[in-house]
Amino acid sequence: MDSPIKKEIMGRNKRIQKVIGWSIIIFAVIVFGLLANYMGRYLSHKMRSNTELTDTTTKNDTITTKN
């Protein structure tokens, strides 16, 4: 009598585990994507600020040499 109920519970548990596993994978992919996007933006901003600094120093050098 209890074996079909047990089978149903086991099947449900396996299905729940599968859903939880897939949701964890999807969540991890989304988080990794957002983190990579944020890090890329941060690094590109950092690189851009460095190039801007070098540009300003070269501009200052040219201005000082002209004067």
Stockholm file with secondary structure:
# STOCKHOLM 1.0

chainA/1-67         MDSPIKKEIMGRNKRIQKVIGWSIIIFAVIVFGLLANYMGRYLSHKMRSNTELTDTTTKNDTITTKN
#=GR chainA/1-67 SS CHHHHHHHHHHHHHHHHHHHHHHHHHHHHHHHHHHHHHHHHHHHHHHHHHHHHHHHHHHHHHHHHHC
#=GC SS_cons        CHHHHHHHHHHHHHHHHHHHHHHHHHHHHHHHHHHHHHHHHHHHHHHHHHHHHHHHHHHHHHHHHHC
//
